[in-house]
Amino acid sequence: MNTHKKKIKRQNTFDEKLYAVLEVLEKKRSNQDVAEEMNIHINSLSNWLRQYRNFGKKGLESNYDKTDVSEHSDEIKRLREIEKKYNEQQDHIEILKKFQAFLKESE
């Protein structure tokens, strides 16, 4: 019999997230101390800090509240295209390096 109970994931409120972020950023408390005090995983706090730094208070809103994701979709598509071209260039560079090494060996 499995005695492990699955932990229920609780959605933190905007105010809880803001409190945690401000404790770290303004009161200079450690991430670990704030996470322990609030009984949250340190990775959650790290994510909230990143969201706050990138998007301000709006970044702490619940994902369920965010409806305007489409404004970033064009930028995401553009970045994916750039990444694809970059990776293709890296492949070409590797091929050229191998070819250059081959030519040196055959001299």
C-alpha positions as a printed NumPy array, in Angstrom:
array([[  0.   ,   0.   ,   0.   ],
       [  1.313,   3.431,  -0.947],
       [  1.486,   5.604,   2.16 ],
       [  2.704,   8.7  ,   0.33 ],
       [  0.065,  11.342,  -0.111],
       [  0.281,  13.663,  -3.065],
       [  0.822,  17.227,  -1.95 ],
       [ -1.93 ,  19.52 ,  -3.122],
       [ -0.545,  22.435,  -5.076],
       [ -1.961,  25.668,  -3.732],
       [ -2.211,  28.753,  -5.928],
       [ -0.505,  31.673,  -4.182],
       [ -2.295,  34.997,  -4.277],
       [ -0.916,  38.109,  -5.903],
       [ -0.464,  39.695,  -2.452],
       [  1.511,  36.699,  -1.176],
       [  3.801,  36.799,  -4.182],
       [  4.301,  40.559,  -3.894],
       [  5.057,  40.265,  -0.18 ],
       [  7.694,  37.602,  -0.823],
       [  9.332,  39.547,  -3.648],
       [  9.472,  42.775,  -1.66 ],
       [ 10.9  ,  40.989,   1.38 ],
       [ 13.824,  39.857,  -0.78 ],
       [ 14.314,  42.989,  -2.878],
       [ 13.559,  45.774,  -0.413],
       [ 14.316,  44.22 ,   2.966],
       [ 17.298,  42.265,   1.598],
       [ 16.177,  39.001,   3.184],
       [ 17.53 ,  35.776,   1.732],
       [ 15.411,  33.791,  -0.683],
       [ 15.732,  30.762,   1.589],
       [ 14.456,  32.62 ,   4.683],
       [ 11.434,  34.031,   2.869],
       [ 10.618,  30.685,   1.232],
       [ 10.772,  28.891,   4.581],
       [  8.659,  31.545,   6.308],
       [  5.969,  31.299,   3.647],
       [  6.219,  27.515,   3.303],
       [  6.891,  27.728,  -0.438],
       [  9.537,  26.139,  -2.612],
       [ 12.551,  28.353,  -3.229],
       [ 12.135,  27.822,  -6.988],
       [  8.679,  29.404,  -6.814],
       [ 10.165,  32.462,  -5.154],
       [ 12.949,  32.614,  -7.744],
       [ 10.346,  32.495, -10.516],
       [  8.354,  35.306,  -8.894],
       [ 11.491,  37.432,  -8.565],
       [ 12.315,  36.904, -12.241],
       [  8.736,  37.721, -13.28 ],
       [  8.765,  40.855, -11.115],
       [ 12.084,  42.038, -12.54 ],
       [ 10.901,  41.433, -16.114],
       [  7.303,  42.648, -15.914],
       [  6.846,  44.474, -12.616],
       [  3.803,  43.762, -10.475],
       [  1.889,  42.567, -13.528],
       [  4.308,  39.646, -13.766],
       [  3.043,  38.325, -10.444],
       [ -0.548,  38.035, -11.581],
       [ -1.898,  34.529, -11.882],
       [ -1.47 ,  32.894, -15.28 ],
       [ -5.223,  32.494, -15.296],
       [ -5.587,  36.271, -15.182],
       [ -3.282,  36.911, -18.146],
       [ -5.229,  37.255, -21.345],
       [ -2.9  ,  39.431, -23.427],
       [ -0.243,  36.855, -24.32 ],
       [ -0.644,  37.469, -28.048],
       [  1.34 ,  40.701, -27.863],
       [  4.469,  38.634, -27.273],
       [  3.781,  35.902, -29.815],
       [  5.278,  37.837, -32.742],
       [  8.434,  38.46 , -30.761],
       [  8.625,  34.803, -29.764],
       [  8.278,  33.74 , -33.412],
       [ 11.016,  36.184, -34.405],
       [ 13.331,  34.908, -31.685],
       [ 12.711,  31.289, -32.695],
       [ 13.653,  32.131, -36.296],
       [ 16.834,  33.824, -35.107],
       [ 17.646,  30.813, -32.934],
       [ 17.071,  28.457, -35.869],
       [ 19.396,  30.485, -38.118],
       [ 21.99 ,  30.659, -35.356],
       [ 21.938,  26.882, -34.896],
       [ 22.28 ,  26.383, -38.66 ],
       [ 25.297,  28.695, -38.683],
       [ 26.842,  26.787, -35.775],
       [ 26.416,  23.548, -37.765],
       [ 28.106,  25.131, -40.788],
       [ 30.993,  26.337, -38.644],
       [ 31.509,  22.829, -37.238],
       [ 31.535,  21.343, -40.727],
       [ 34.088,  23.929, -41.881],
       [ 36.299,  23.237, -38.854],
       [ 36.249,  19.515, -39.607],
       [ 37.02 ,  20.159, -43.256],
       [ 39.876,  22.481, -42.304],
       [ 41.306,  19.808, -39.967],
       [ 40.976,  17.239, -42.771],
       [ 42.916,  19.477, -45.183],
       [ 45.709,  19.971, -42.645],
       [ 45.991,  16.212, -42.145],
       [ 46.215,  15.535, -45.883],
       [ 49.029,  18.038, -46.467]])
